[in-house]
Amino acid sequence: MIRLKSLLIPAAALVPVLLSGCAVISEEQCRAGSWYELGVQDGSRGVGQAKVFEMAQECQHYGVRVDSEAWLRGHEEGVEEYCTAANGFSQGRRGRNYQGVCTGPTADLFLKEYERGLALYRVEQEYRQLVSRHEYLRDELYSVRAALRSAESEEQVQVLQMRRRSLRRELRMLDLELHRFGAPGVNFWY
């Protein structure tokens, strides 16, 4: 029998590790004071300006003042690198979250390509989910067929046959959905 006390000790040991992953900025970064460079890095990753306030709160715990003006200048430079049409498509294609950092004429181009990339990402995700469900149901159907061969009672046979019909029906529906994506040769012998 597992003792509750033995489970609590390892979990308690993980708390500092888990909390350290939530820090916006480390003490070393606060003390280094490379605010402009941090701003460039954050801007080029599409991080919003709210981060400078989060960093200021975090660094205040270490007695360090954030040079928000330097960070904002660097952030502006980084955002120029980020807000290109090509990067917009790339960010959307990866399903990344857009924090609205682009402004001016580049914002329209970025957003148009971001939405185009995001649409492709979503279609791919939907397709993957359908394929995954299809594979699961196909495996389940194989298991039901095997169980039918070794069923020992008429009641078991009836339950398994109902399950088999249900699986076949869902697989046919998934085939139709996958056909929308142009998936060739998805139909199996259900």
C-alpha positions in Angstrom: 0.0 0.0 0.0 1.3 3.5 -0.9 1.5 5.9 2.0 0.2 9.4 1.4 3.1 10.9 3.3 5.6 9.5 0.9 3.7 11.1 -2.0 3.6 14.5 -0.4 7.3 14.9 0.1 8.3 14.6 -3.6 5.5 16.9 -4.6 6.5 19.6 -2.1 10.1 19.4 -3.4 8.8 20.2 -6.9 7.1 23.5 -5.9 10.2 25.7 -6.0 11.2 24.1 -9.4 7.7 24.8 -10.8 7.5 28.3 -9.5 11.0 29.2 -10.9 9.6 28.4 -14.4 7.1 31.2 -14.0 9.6 34.0 -13.6 9.5 36.7 -16.2 13.2 37.5 -15.7 15.9 36.0 -13.6 17.9 37.8 -10.9 21.0 37.6 -13.0 19.2 39.2 -15.9 17.9 42.0 -13.6 21.4 42.6 -12.3 23.1 42.5 -15.8 21.0 45.5 -16.9 21.1 44.7 -20.6 17.7 46.4 -21.1 18.1 47.5 -24.7 19.3 44.0 -25.7 16.4 42.3 -23.8 14.0 44.7 -25.5 15.3 43.8 -29.0 15.0 40.0 -28.1 11.5 40.4 -26.8 10.4 42.6 -29.7 11.8 40.2 -32.3 9.8 37.4 -30.6 6.6 39.4 -30.7 6.4 39.9 -27.0 4.0 42.7 -25.9 5.1 45.9 -24.1 3.4 44.7 -20.9 6.5 42.6 -20.2 8.5 45.7 -19.2 6.1 46.2 -16.3 6.2 42.6 -15.3 10.1 42.7 -15.4 10.0 45.9 -13.3 7.9 44.1 -10.6 10.2 41.1 -10.7 13.4 43.1 -10.6 12.1 45.2 -7.7 12.3 42.1 -5.5 16.0 42.1 -6.1 16.4 45.8 -5.5 17.1 46.5 -9.2 15.4 49.3 -11.3 14.5 48.4 -14.9 15.5 51.0 -17.5 12.2 50.8 -19.3 13.1 53.5 -21.8 16.1 51.5 -23.0 14.0 48.3 -23.1 11.2 50.1 -25.1 13.8 51.4 -27.6 15.2 47.9 -28.1 11.7 46.5 -28.2 10.8 48.9 -31.0 13.8 47.7 -33.0 13.0 44.1 -32.4 9.3 44.6 -33.4 10.5 45.9 -36.8 12.3 42.5 -37.4 9.2 40.6 -36.2 6.5 42.5 -38.2 7.3 41.2 -41.7 4.8 39.5 -43.9 7.1 36.4 -44.1 7.3 36.2 -40.3 3.6 36.7 -40.0 3.0 33.7 -42.1 5.6 31.7 -40.2 4.1 32.6 -36.8 0.6 31.7 -38.0 1.8 28.5 -39.6 3.2 27.4 -36.2 0.0 28.3 -34.4 1.8 30.9 -32.3 -0.2 33.6 -30.4 0.0 37.1 -31.8 0.1 39.8 -29.2 -0.8 42.7 -31.4 2.7 44.3 -31.4 2.8 45.4 -35.0 1.7 48.9 -36.0 1.4 51.0 -39.1 1.4 49.7 -42.6 3.5 46.6 -41.6 0.7 45.6 -39.2 -1.7 45.0 -42.1 0.8 42.9 -44.1 1.8 40.9 -41.0 -1.7 40.3 -39.9 -2.9 39.2 -43.4 -0.1 36.6 -43.7 -0.4 35.6 -40.0 -4.1 34.8 -40.6 -3.3 32.9 -43.8 -0.7 30.8 -42.0 -3.0 30.3 -39.0 -5.7 29.1 -41.2 -3.4 26.4 -42.6 -2.2 25.5 -39.1 -5.8 25.0 -38.0 -6.7 22.9 -41.0 -3.6 20.7 -40.4 -4.6 20.3 -36.7 -8.1 19.3 -37.6 -6.8 16.8 -40.2 -4.4 15.3 -37.6 -7.2 15.0 -35.1 -9.3 13.2 -37.6 -6.5 10.8 -38.6 -5.7 10.1 -35.0 -9.4 9.4 -34.2 -9.6 7.2 -37.4 -6.6 5.2 -36.3 -8.0 4.7 -32.8 -11.3 3.5 -34.1 -9.7 1.2 -36.6 -7.7 -0.4 -33.8 -10.8 -0.6 -31.7 -12.6 -2.3 -34.6 -9.8 -4.9 -34.8 -10.1 -5.5 -31.1 -13.9 -6.0 -31.4 -13.4 -8.4 -34.3 -10.9 -10.5 -32.2 -13.3 -10.4 -29.3 -16.2 -11.6 -31.5 -14.1 -14.7 -32.5 -13.7 -15.7 -28.9 -17.1 -14.6 -27.5 -18.6 -17.3 -25.3 -22.2 -16.2 -25.1 -24.9 -14.9 -27.5 -25.2 -11.8 -25.3 -21.5 -11.0 -25.7 -21.9 -11.5 -29.5 -24.8 -9.1 -29.6 -23.0 -6.4 -27.6 -19.9 -6.8 -29.7 -21.8 -6.7 -33.0 -23.6 -3.5 -31.9 -20.2 -2.0 -31.0 -18.8 -3.1 -34.4 -21.7 -1.4 -36.2 -21.2 1.7 -34.2 -17.5 1.8 -35.0 -18.1 1.1 -38.7 -20.6 4.0 -38.8 -18.2 6.4 -37.2 -15.3 5.3 -39.4 -17.5 5.9 -42.5 -18.3 9.4 -41.2 -14.6 10.1 -40.6 -13.8 8.8 -44.1 -16.1 11.5 -45.5 -14.5 14.1 -43.3 -11.0 13.0 -44.4 -12.1 13.0 -48.0 -12.8 16.7 -47.6 -9.1 17.1 -47.1 -8.3 15.0 -50.2 -7.0 12.1 -48.2 -6.6 9.2 -50.7 -7.2 5.6 -49.9 -8.7 6.2 -46.4 -11.6 3.8 -46.9 -11.0 0.4 -45.3 -13.1 -2.7 -45.2 -15.4 -1.9 -42.3 
